[in-house]
Amino acid sequence: MRWFGFGFNAFGQICVRQKLVKGEESGDAVEEVKVINPTELRADKSGCSHIRASWSRRASVHLGEDSCVSLAGFGTSNSSESCDTSTLESRGCKDAFISESHLTLAFPDRIEFWDLQKKEKTPSWSMEIKPQSEGSAVNFPLVPGGYVTSKPPFYCPLSPHLKARSMALGGEHAILLTATGAVYTWGQGSHGQLGHGGLTSEEEPRAVEALWGMPMSSVASGGWHSVCISDGGDLYVWGWNESGQLGLPSRALRKASQEKSSQLTGELHQGVNTSPSKEPQEGEKHEEVFISIQAFPALMDVTPSCEIRTVSCGSRHTAAITTTGDLYTWGWGEYGQLGHQTLISSDEPQRVEFFRLERMRVVDVVCGAWNTFAAVVKEEVASLKNPTESPR
């Protein structure tokens, strides 16, 4: 399995910034901040099992006989991504959770919180947990009895009645999936990200009633939006849509696109008298409905040909993998985080053609705030039983 990254790279969290050659224009340095072409991540011989990302950092979890976590981005040397036990004693950990201030490590018998702003040899806080068996590993941010956050108090308890299966933390809200497939949300609700139909906040987990009776298989959250996948592979979205991150019509994006088109048209027709466009007659006028906040879950059709298997959210963009192994992205794209090799934002899901052209099947996706990381495997090409035989 190979990992690729694209989007915000100001701290080298995707690829190490190369030294400028003498006489090289400074414009190339800007390109290093915005990685618009999916770029393979450097990996050591142990390989990377999965990735956790924050705004300025990336944590790569290497599982196996000598499991550990390697860091890239702000505060790291960037010269190597090998596990640095002199800084972080991560040997033996099974998962990680990273923020701008802390790295949280999950071991079979304990959880450790390391302050990334201090160069200490011991964790800033830790808690013991019941030793986990191989088949019941910690599923961050969930831990036995509760969940971990990026700031004190690092541990928050959860009612055992919820029977939490997985969980995602947004900018100021949380979304939880129970063992029965029910969805609960709580926290800040000012952008409709809780899915309860209003903009009020909730201090305690509250069931998203609009999804009641439809079992969900996974959940994800962005800065101010939430998504989930049903057992049948349908995608539901709600929250803020200012940058098209819900895949619904965004007035801001359409307006920006129209202004750009008008500017290009003006340049083409400069100096030429053109008559004003004709206003639509009565009965012809069609007004498009724009959505800035979707306070209830809405069913989103990414592609009619296949179902959605995995989804992840950035601050203002979303990425989803279909059952055929294609990656679709939408939302804010001004750092190249949509993977379409442009800096264009979009409120419509578009397939990332790079992986299809390279005959790669996407098997996992993780969004940082302004970037995206995708795990791929080489697509197997069916061959004839007899190589010399021509197909009929």
C-alpha positions in Angstrom: 0.0 0.0 0.0 1.3 3.4 -1.0 0.3 6.8 0.3 0.0 10.0 -1.8 -0.7 13.6 -0.6 -1.8 16.8 -2.1 -2.8 20.3 -0.9 -1.3 22.5 1.8 2.4 21.8 2.3 3.8 25.0 3.9 5.5 22.9 6.7 6.6 20.0 4.5 3.9 17.7 5.8 3.5 16.2 2.3 6.9 16.5 0.8 10.2 18.0 1.9 10.8 21.4 0.4 13.8 21.3 -1.9 16.6 23.9 -1.5 16.3 26.7 -4.1 19.0 26.5 -6.7 21.0 29.6 -7.3 19.2 31.8 -9.8 15.9 29.9 -9.4 12.9 32.1 -9.3 11.1 32.5 -6.0 7.8 31.5 -7.6 8.9 27.8 -7.3 8.8 28.1 -3.5 5.1 29.0 -3.8 4.5 25.7 -5.6 6.0 23.8 -2.7 3.3 25.3 -0.4 0.6 24.2 -2.8 1.1 20.6 -3.9 -1.5 20.3 -6.7 -0.2 17.0 -8.1 -0.7 13.9 -6.0 2.8 13.2 -4.6 3.9 9.9 -3.1 5.0 10.2 0.5 8.4 9.1 1.7 8.2 5.9 3.6 10.7 3.8 5.4 11.1 0.1 5.0 8.3 -0.7 7.5 5.7 1.1 5.4 2.8 3.2 6.6 -0.4 1.6 7.8 -2.5 4.7 8.2 -2.2 8.5 8.6 -3.5 11.1 11.0 -3.3 14.8 10.0 -3.7 18.2 11.5 -3.3 21.6 9.9 0.5 21.7 10.1 1.6 18.1 10.8 1.2 14.6 9.6 1.6 11.5 11.8 2.3 8.2 10.0 1.5 5.0 12.0 3.8 2.1 11.1 2.4 -1.2 12.3 4.2 -4.5 12.5 6.8 -6.2 14.7 8.4 -2.8 15.4 5.4 -0.5 15.3 5.9 3.3 15.8 4.8 6.7 14.7 6.8 9.1 12.5 6.1 12.8 12.1 6.4 15.2 9.2 5.6 19.0 9.2 5.9 21.8 11.7 8.6 21.3 14.3 10.2 18.2 12.7 13.5 18.0 10.9 11.9 16.9 7.6 15.1 15.2 6.7 13.8 11.9 7.7 10.5 10.3 8.7 12.0 7.4 10.6 10.7 6.9 14.1 12.5 9.2 16.6 12.6 7.4 19.9 14.8 10.0 21.5 12.0 12.5 21.1 8.8 10.4 21.2 8.9 6.9 22.7 6.3 5.5 20.3 7.6 2.0 19.9 4.8 -0.5 20.4 2.0 2.0 19.9 -1.0 0.9 17.8 -2.6 4.2 16.8 -2.1 8.0 17.0 -4.1 11.2 17.2 -2.5 14.5 16.3 -3.4 18.2 16.8 -1.5 21.5 16.6 -0.4 21.1 20.2 -0.3 17.4 21.2 0.4 13.9 19.8 -1.7 11.2 21.5 -0.4 7.6 21.3 -2.4 4.5 22.0 -0.6 1.5 23.5 -2.3 -1.9 24.4 -2.3 -0.9 28.1 -2.2 2.9 28.2 -2.8 6.3 26.4 0.0 8.9 26.3 -0.3 12.6 25.5 2.9 14.3 24.3 3.2 18.1 24.2 4.6 18.9 20.7 5.6 22.4 21.9 8.0 21.1 24.5 11.0 18.9 24.0 10.4 16.6 27.0 11.4 13.0 27.4 8.2 12.0 29.1 4.5 12.4 28.2 2.7 15.4 29.6 -0.2 13.2 30.7 -1.1 9.5 30.5 -3.8 7.2 31.5 -3.9 3.4 32.0 -6.5 1.4 30.1 -7.5 -2.3 30.2 -5.0 -4.2 28.1 -6.4 -4.5 24.6 -6.4 -7.8 22.7 -5.4 -7.9 19.1 -8.9 -7.9 17.8 -10.1 -4.9 20.0 -7.6 -2.2 19.3 -8.3 1.4 20.4 -10.2 3.3 17.7 -9.2 7.0 18.1 -10.6 9.3 19.2 -12.5 6.6 21.1 -10.8 5.0 24.0 -12.2 2.7 26.6 -15.0 4.5 28.5 -14.8 7.8 26.6 -12.8 9.7 24.0 -9.7 11.9 23.8 -9.5 15.5 22.6 -6.7 17.8 21.5 -6.7 20.0 24.6 -7.3 19.6 28.4 -9.2 17.8 29.7 -7.7 15.3 27.3 -10.1 12.5 28.3 -13.9 12.9 28.3 -16.2 10.1 29.5 -19.1 8.7 27.5 -22.2 7.0 28.7 -21.9 3.2 28.3 -25.5 3.2 27.0 -24.3 4.7 23.8 -22.2 1.7 22.9 -19.9 3.8 20.7 -18.5 2.1 17.6 -16.6 5.1 16.0 -16.4 8.8 16.4 -15.1 11.9 14.6 -14.2 15.4 16.0 -14.8 18.5 14.0 -13.6 22.0 14.7 -16.1 22.6 17.5 -18.4 19.5 17.4 -18.4 15.8 17.6 -20.3 13.0 15.8 -20.6 9.5 17.1 -21.8 6.2 15.6 -23.3 3.5 17.8 -23.1 -0.2 17.5 -26.7 -0.2 16.1 -25.9 2.4 13.4 -27.5 5.4 15.1 -25.8 8.8 14.9 -25.4 11.2 17.8 -23.9 14.7 17.7 -23.1 17.5 20.2 -21.0 20.6 20.6 -21.2 23.9 18.6 -24.2 24.0 16.2 -23.9 27.5 14.7 -23.5 26.2 11.1 -26.0 23.4 11.3 -23.3 20.8 11.7 -25.2 18.9 14.4 -28.0 18.0 12.0 -30.9 18.7 14.3 -32.6 21.3 12.1 -31.4 24.3 14.0 -28.3 26.3 14.8 -28.2 25.8 18.6 -25.5 24.0 20.4 -25.8 20.7 22.4 -23.8 20.0 25.5 -24.7 16.3 25.6 -24.9 13.7 22.7 -28.2 13.9 21.0 -29.5 11.5 18.3 -29.9 12.8 14.8 -33.6 12.0 14.4 -33.7 12.5 10.7 -31.4 9.5 10.3 -33.3 7.3 12.8 -34.2 3.9 11.4 -31.5 4.1 8.7 -28.3 2.3 10.1 -25.1 4.0 9.3 -21.7 2.4 8.8 -19.3 5.3 9.3 -19.1 9.0 10.2 -16.8 11.9 9.5 -16.6 15.6 10.4 -14.9 18.7 9.0 -14.5 22.1 10.4 -18.2 22.9 10.4 -19.8 20.1 8.5 -20.7 16.4 9.0 -21.1 13.4 6.8 -22.0 9.7 7.2 -22.4 6.6 5.1 -25.4 4.3 5.3 -25.1 0.5 5.4 -26.3 0.7 1.8 -23.5 3.0 0.7 -25.5 6.2 0.5 -23.8 9.5 1.6 -25.6 12.0 3.9 -24.3 15.5 4.4 -25.2 18.5 6.6 -23.7 21.7 8.1 -21.9 24.6 6.4 -21.7 24.7 2.6 -20.0 28.1 2.0 -17.2 26.4 0.0 -19.3 23.7 -1.5 -18.0 21.1 1.0 -21.4 19.4 1.1 -21.5 19.0 -2.6 -24.6 21.3 -2.8 -25.0 24.5 -4.9 -22.9 27.2 -3.2 -23.7 30.9 -4.0 -20.1 32.0 -3.2 -18.5 29.5 -5.6 -21.0 30.1 -8.4 -20.5 33.9 -8.0 -16.7 33.6 -8.1 -17.0 31.4 -11.2 -19.3 33.8 -13.0 -17.0 36.8 -12.2 -14.0 34.8 -13.6 -16.0 33.9 -16.7 -17.1 37.6 -17.1 -13.6 38.7 -16.8 -12.4 36.3 -19.5 -15.3 37.3 -21.7 -14.5 40.9 -21.2 -10.9 40.4 -22.2 -11.9 38.5 -25.3 -14.4 41.2 -26.4 -12.3 44.2 -25.3 -12.9 47.1 -27.7 -15.9 45.4 -29.4 -19.4 46.7 -29.0 -21.6 43.9 -27.8 -25.3 44.1 -27.0 -26.4 43.3 -23.5 -27.7 39.8 -22.9 -31.4 39.3 -23.3 -33.4 39.0 -20.1 -35.4 35.8 -19.9 -39.1 36.1 -20.8 -41.8 35.4 -18.3 -42.1 31.6 -17.8 -38.4 31.2 -18.9 -36.8 32.6 -15.7 -35.2 29.9 -13.6 -33.7 30.7 -10.3 -31.2 28.3 -8.9 -31.5 27.4 -5.2 -28.3 28.0 -3.2 -27.5 26.4 0.1 -25.2 28.0 2.6 -26.3 26.0 5.7 -27.9 22.6 5.5 -29.3 22.0 9.1 -30.8 18.6 8.3 -29.0 15.6 6.8 -29.4 15.6 3.0 -28.9 12.6 0.7 -26.0 13.3 -1.8 -25.5 11.5 -5.1 -21.8 11.4 -5.6 -22.0 9.0 -8.6 -25.0 7.0 -9.7 -23.0 4.0 -10.8 -21.6 2.8 -7.4 -21.8 3.1 -3.7 -19.6 5.0 -1.2 -17.3 3.0 1.0 -15.1 5.6 2.8 -15.3 9.3 3.5 -13.2 11.9 5.2 -13.5 15.7 5.8 -11.1 18.6 5.8 -11.8 22.0 7.2 -13.9 23.0 4.1 -13.5 20.0 1.7 -14.7 16.4 1.5 -13.2 13.3 -0.1 -15.0 9.9 -0.7 -14.0 6.5 -2.1 -16.4 4.5 -4.1 -16.7 0.7 -4.0 -14.9 0.6 -7.3 -11.8 2.3 -5.8 -12.3 5.8 -7.3 -11.6 8.9 -5.3 -14.1 11.8 -5.5 -13.4 15.3 -3.9 -15.3 18.5 -3.6 -15.3 21.8 -1.7 -12.5 24.4 -1.1 -9.6 23.7 -3.4 -7.3 26.7 -3.3 -4.3 24.7 -2.0 -4.8 21.9 -4.5 -6.4 19.7 -1.8 -9.0 18.3 -4.3 -6.3 16.5 -6.3 -7.5 17.8 -9.7 -4.2 19.4 -10.4 -5.7 22.9 -10.2 -6.5 25.4 -7.5 -10.2 25.5 -8.3 -12.9 25.0 -5.7 -16.0 23.0 -6.6 -19.5 22.3 -5.2 -19.8 19.2 -7.4 -18.0 15.9 -6.7 -15.3 15.2 -9.3 -13.3 12.1 -9.7 -9.5 12.4 -9.1 -8.3 11.2 -12.5 -4.7 10.9 -11.5 -5.2 7.5 -9.8 -7.4 6.2 -12.6 -4.8 7.1 -15.2 -2.0 5.5 -13.1 -4.1 2.3 -12.8 -4.3 2.7 -9.0 -7.2 1.7 -6.8 -7.8 4.0 -3.8 -8.4 2.1 -0.6 -8.2 4.8 2.1 -8.4 8.6 2.4 -7.6 11.0 5.2 -8.1 14.7 5.0 -6.0 17.2 6.9 -7.5 20.7 7.4 -6.3 21.9 4.0 -4.8 18.8 2.4 -5.7 15.2 1.5 -3.9 11.9 1.8 -4.9 8.8 -0.2 -3.7 5.2 0.2 -3.6 3.2 -3.1 -2.8 -0.3 -4.4 -1.9 -1.2 -7.9 -4.9 -2.2 -10.0 -4.7 -5.8 -11.1 -5.1 -6.1 -14.8 -6.9 -9.2 -15.9 -4.8 -11.4 -18.2 -5.8 -14.2 -20.6 -5.4 -17.8 -19.5 -3.4 -18.4 -22.6 -1.2 -15.4 -23.5 -0.9 -16.5 -27.1 -4.7 -16.8 -27.5 -6.5 -13.8 -29.0 -9.8 -12.7 -27.3 -12.9 -13.7 -29.2 
